[in-house]
Amino acid sequence: MDHEIIVVGGGHAGIEAALACARLGFRTLMITQHLDAIGRLSCNPAVGGLSKGNIVREVDALGGEMGLLIDASMIQFRILNRRRGPAVQAPRAQADKYLYARLAKEHLEVQKDLDLFQDTVTGLVYDGPGTPVRGVVTERGRRFEAKAVVLTTGTFMEGKIFIGPYAASGGRLGEPAAVGLGSYLRSAGFSVSRLKTGTPARVARSSIDFSKVEEQPGDEEMLPFSFRNASVSRPSESCYITYTNRRTHELIQKNMKFSPLYSGKIVGVGPRYCPSIEDKVVRFPDRERHQIFIEPEGYMSEEMYLNGISSSLPETVQEEFLRTLPGLENVRVMRPGYAVEYDFLDPRQLFPSLEAKAAPGLFIAGQTNGTSGYEEAACQGLMAGINAARKLQGREPIVLSRADAYTGVLIDDLVTLGTEEPYRMFTSRAEYRLSLRHDNVDLRMADAAVEIGLHGPDALERLEEKRHGIDEIKELLRKRRLDESMLTAPDSPLAQHIGKSLFALMKTPEGDPGLLHSMELKEAGRGYYPREWLSVAALDIKYEGYIQRQERQVARFRKMENIRIPDSFDYAAVEGISTESRQKLLQIRPLSVGQASRISGVRNSDIAVLLVYLGRRKEP
């Protein structure tokens, strides 16, 4: 086989990386341990959520696949935080996990210039630090050469499964680990550590008493994640809510000695923001109950996922404490919960392009970098694939800044700060989140999308039409004034605004996108404006002052980002920098003063010295 780029792994990072490389014209090979496991939703059967939904739409805006896959497989859709501000709202969809995985594999199989191969990668064709990676070697002794390699191993690299006293090699329950690669990377000089994650039991739908649980239906209208879809038409399934209780917690406390988390068997650090039920009981002893979501795994599946009660306790203990939950008194467990411990690489070993500093041509993405979640993996995989292709094109990498996208925040956090626990994206991590809304992703990432080139002319034409349409709406709202004919009732709270322009009305508490949806706003010579355009225009107007203030902050941020630090910069020659800062700067080798200022342990006074020194270098 003759390939230019090799992608290792068929999870969400691998899917995006492989498709991006092939679509950019490079002969690409995906090597994965099990072709039928491509695109599996290993844990919760859902895509999106707070900040994560924004990431899915960013992936789509740049030409990735996750948005299209969830649009075609969703079985429930909700906008989270509708009652809160737009900066913290986000789309989330339950997925038919079996359909999602099938579609992912099909999309890969029909992609031109992309081949799939089943084997386990155990090492690299690599001569040591500073030399380029030239391919991979596999468990069966095969050697595949390429000009670039994208590593996306998920939880499989030296993975180990734990259920009470049971422990076995594995990346998912019933699936073998990728044994050998972690050991190889350690011997090759990479910094490799262990992390832990977990998943709850899956139970039989027919064994749940739904009269004792709270129903949680989805939104009436399913909205697409992908900007390439005008609408979504899928069957909608309800989720349900139940709660743990004192009896549940007593059973868990009684059996804590059997938990590998507390017996010392697991050394990897688990996710702080998605703890197991054992962690919850220990860390929050005063809590009388914990909320548990019961979520369908598929439209035609008997399995239900118990979100919020992951566990690695013995199977019999899991069955016992699950039966203390209302509605689950007679529950039948189909798959037990378990913990999985696995190898990951310190992401501070990477440039912001996700290329390894010590191994040119090696790009690393997903949980291999210490992240958690499908969405975090997908955006990294997309950027790693894009930059692997651009390296072969002889072009500069695409690096999204913190002001551009949640993807930019995530990658900058990883390569600048590193992580000691599974990294999860939150809206609070983004300083400029008011500008990083999920509804304006395609508009704010248009320039990057054009530069990358994964979208065809039709998509770019639709984007330009949307941009022009939103400008038209804003101008129309400036000209049109509120009159009595627009009121739904004489005592409407809008009555106090009679005579105001609709633009000014949108800035008041009474003005919102729903109000615009009810008005007959038409395009010149055409039909009504799409609801999505009206929503974007309304929110832009309502938060105009805040956005302008944030844009001034972004301008200051970009000023620091634009002060570049040469790759060969000699920090030892700069007098006045503290020893700790010098060590951190040498380790990270930041590309800009902005990135240097975000390194933990680098003092403001050291940044000031660095600025003075860089200024002198520019003087004639």
Disulfide bonds with the S-S distance in Angstrom:
none
